[in-house]
Amino acid sequence: MPVDTSKVKEHRALRFATIDQLLTEIDSIEAADTEGRLKRVGNWTTGQVFGHLATWINYGWEGYPMKVPWFIRLILKFKVRAYLRDGMPQGVKIPNTADGTFGTEVLTTQEGARRLRAALRRLQKGEPARFHSPAFGPLSDADRIQLNLRHAELHLGYLVPG
């Protein structure tokens, strides 16, 4: 039975200031998963979480799979600063998508981690995005990094190393 991720009490509060801090957390989660010390309090495997984050980072270069209605973009335009500052809310689903979002392919932990590290290295190099966010529009490179860090905080919070 799927978990209502908006109500998960064991979700970890994470805060990454840099991509390097996120990379360290990926190492920690991967090691805990390999050693059988990882507790998942959400619905996805560790590989799915890593792969999902990598997919959304890469959409900036490869293109996004959806369009966002103008009235939603208008609302999100006013929320983007709060998301960058405070993080993203738990349990949000994109309407009319099979899994409530995109990029939920089942992957091994190692493959998901490999993809995420590669996407983060690309982001860290400052390669300019070719596509604007369909929800938030154009973002500065710094805001794009921060938004991806907030996204990672949200999803990695459902993976609890023991």
N, C-alpha and C positions, 0 to 999 in steps of 0.2 A: 504494500500500500504506500503510495507516495506521501512524503512528508510535506506539510504546508510550511514552506521555508520562511514565510513571513512571521511564523510563531516559534521558531527554533530558539530555545533558551540557551543552549550550549554554544551558540555561534560566538566565535572568538572576535573580540574587537582588535583589529590590527590597524597599524598606521605605518605606511612606508613613505619616507621622504625622498628616497632615491631608487633608481632601478637596481643598484647594487644591493640595497637592503632587501628588495623583492627577490633577487637571485639567491641570496642567502636563505631566505625562507623557503624557496623552492627546494634547495638542497636539503634542508631540515625535514620538509614534508616527504620528499622522495626517500630519504634514509628511514624515516619512521614507517613509511609504507612497506619498504623492503624488509624491515625487521619485525613487522607485524605489530607495531606500536601505534598505528594510526587509527583513530576513530573518525568515521564519517557521520556527520549529523544532518546531512542534506540528502539529496536524491542521486547524485552523480558519483561515478567512480573518480578516483584521483586523476587518472588519465583524461577523463572527460572534462574535469575542471581545468586542467592545464591546457588541453586542446581548445576548449572554449575561449579561454583568455587569449591564446595565440591567434585564433581565428579572428577575433574582434580587433586585435592590434593590426593584423595583416589586411583587414578590410580597407584601411586607410590608403593602401597601395594598390590593392586588387579590385576594389569596388565593393559596395554594400549590397546585400541581397534584397533590400526592401526600400520602399518609400514611406515617409511618415506624413500623415495628413497635416495640412497647414496649421490647423488649430492646435494640434499636439505640439508641433514645432514652436508655436507661439508660447504655449505654456512652458515648455522645456527651456526656452530662451531665458525665462525668468528664474528657472531652477538651476541652471548650469553652475552658477557661482556657489550656490549652497552645496551642490554635489561635490564640487572641487574642494570646498572647505570642510564639509561634514561627512562626506561619503555617500554612497548610494543606498537606497532603501532595499530591504530584504523582500523577497517574494513577488517582485514585479514581473509580469509576463507581457510579451509582445502579442497583441491580439492577432488572431488568424495565422498563428504559426504552430506547427505540430507539437513542439516541446516548449512553447512559450518563449523561445529564443532560437537563435541559429548557432551552429558550431557545437553540437552536442554528440558528435560521433564518438563511439566507444573506442578508446585507445588504451594501450598499456600505460602504466605510470611512466615508464621510461620513454616511450614515444611521445606522450603528451609533454613531458618535461623537456625533451629535445626540441620539440616545436616551439614551446614557450620561450626557452632560452634563445633560440634563433630569432624569434620575433622581437624579443626584448633587446638583443644586440643591435638589430636593425633600427629599432626605435632610439636606442642610446646613441647611435652614430649620427642621428639627426637627419636621416634621409627624409626629404620633404614628402608629406602625404600628397597623393595624387587625387584623392577624393575627400570631400568634406563629409562630416558626420551628417547622416540624414535626419538626425534628431536635434543636434546642437549647431549645425552649420559650420562655418569656418572656425577653426581653433588655432591659436598660436602653437608653436612647437612645445612650449612649456606647458600650456594647458592640456595639450594632447597627451603628454607624458603623465601629468597629474590625473587626468581622467582615467587613463589605463591603470595607474596605481590604485585609484579608488575602486575601480572595477575588480582588480585583483584582491584587494582587502575584503570586499564583499564575498567573493567566491572561496577564497582560501580560508575564510573564517569558518566554513563548514567542514574543514579538515583539521582535526585536533590531534597533534602529536602527543603520544603518551610517554 
